[in-house]
Amino acid sequence: MDHLLISVIIPVYQAESTLERCVHSCLNQKNIDPKEFEIILIDDGSTDGSSELCDKLSVEDELHRIKVKHISNHGVSFARNVGINEALGRFVVFVDSDDHVSENYLSKLVKHSDESTVLVDENRSYVSSQKISGFNYIENSVLNENTHVWGKLFDRVTLKEGRIKFQEKLTIGEDLLFLIDFGIYVGKKRGIRCISSGDYYYSDNDNGAMNSAFKESYLDQLKCWRSAEKKLLSVRKNLSTYSMVSVSVSQILTALLVIGKVAVQKGDRNKELDELAIKKSREQIEHALKRRGVFAALSTGHKIKVLLLKINPDAYVRLYAKHKGV
């Protein structure tokens, strides 16, 4: 496959029930030459039949557009990085195996690209008629809750030259850090276009995380925002003051979310882990509040939560659980 335009990277793990719909939606694209894109399936040690289904889909495609890589339980970040290394297209697109896309998804993204485009983002939070810089993208999109990598068309050379990879030690928040790294590398260059969304269909598959025992991996949410802060402080002169306030607010909201997960879990509890999560979350809140303007930027409800948590964390956890009916 020479001169490919797009590489579609799909990590696969225990996705037998949704994978076929996902892949077929990518194959059945209109307004684009079917020979101009490839699909890379990275099976991460699935045991539910997904592994065999990947191979079956590859064999069935008469145009030989599907490439399959089998790895062993390394996680979604590792799988995506494998996909980036295998990609041959000018652009890279990430699709999750339980999602699907419209028949015009790829053509719409490509339509808004040109020779100087490094990213086209089908954006729910920010739309711009002009191309914007990497720093502008971080401020107006990434820090405005656009923290996922699906729904985007990345320039592969930019990823390669910037050595932009997913952080494989994180299980939560890796998309956010990937986008921040991308925005920082693009910097002042105006090569990012944000267009209206509507062609990527996301499936909210939480697998009952809020109703299961608290997992240590949930603490990655705290690590993620501390890492994001560190990265953005290194380019602070290119960002507005409010951007750093926004990061600190997100640190607080994330900490409250982690404590909320501790409070409402219905499975077997790990007391030591619960206490560690509350301790780490409170430390993050205290850290975030040191930045001027952060407390004022919180909503009234979040201000009350922060104050109650500061005064009596045990009472906060009990009241939160009662409020949620646990």
ABEGO torsion letter per residue (X at the ends): XBGBABBBBBBBBGAAAAAAAAAAAAABBBGBBAAABBBBBBBBGBAAGAAAAAAAAAAABAAGABBBBBBBGAEAAAAAAAAAAABABABBBBBBAABBBBAAAAAAAAAABBAABABBBBBAABBBABBBBAAAAAAAAAAAGBABABGBBBBAAAAAAAGBBBBAABABGAAAAAAAAAAAAAEABBABBBBBBGABBBBBBAGGAAABBBBAAAAAAAAAAAAAAAAAAAAAAABBAAAAAAAAAAAAAAAAAAAAAAAABABBBBAAAAAAAAAAAAAAAAAAAABBGAAAABBAAAAAAAAAAAABAAAAAAAAAAAAGX
